[in-house]
Amino acid sequence: MDNNDILKKLRVALKLRDDEIVEIMKLVDFRITKTELGAFFRNSDHPNYKEAGDQILRNFLNGLVIHLRGPKEEKVSGETAEVKSEGPKKVKPKFERKPDFEQNNRFKRKPLKKDKP
């Protein structure tokens, strides 16, 4: 499996259009046109087929990380400063801890139901 196959499979799996891939590449300051990008997705027998190098795949994957997760937080003198994100950022749900008495009661034996004749 070569880099072109990996790009094709990621494009299909993530339902990305060519213009979205160009924008993802811009996130890592890598400029590419739709025409150049289309050459990577062509059949290997086509005369305009171009093999994707490691640099193309590396920049696409780095841009994809920024696109999906948001930009990396930068540390400033021991404190974290968030960089403003253009895309949506996933928020982790906050879990509430149950009080200790509820956790301890969980293992106590429940009374048995008595059979009625």
Secondary structure as UniProt FT lines:
FT   HELIX           3..13
FT   TURN            14..15
FT   HELIX           18..26
FT   TURN            27..29
FT   HELIX           34..40
FT   TURN            44..45
FT   TURN            47..48
FT   HELIX           54..69
FT   STRAND          74..76
FT   TURN            77..78
FT   STRAND          79..81
FT   HELIX           100..105
FT   TURN            106..107
//
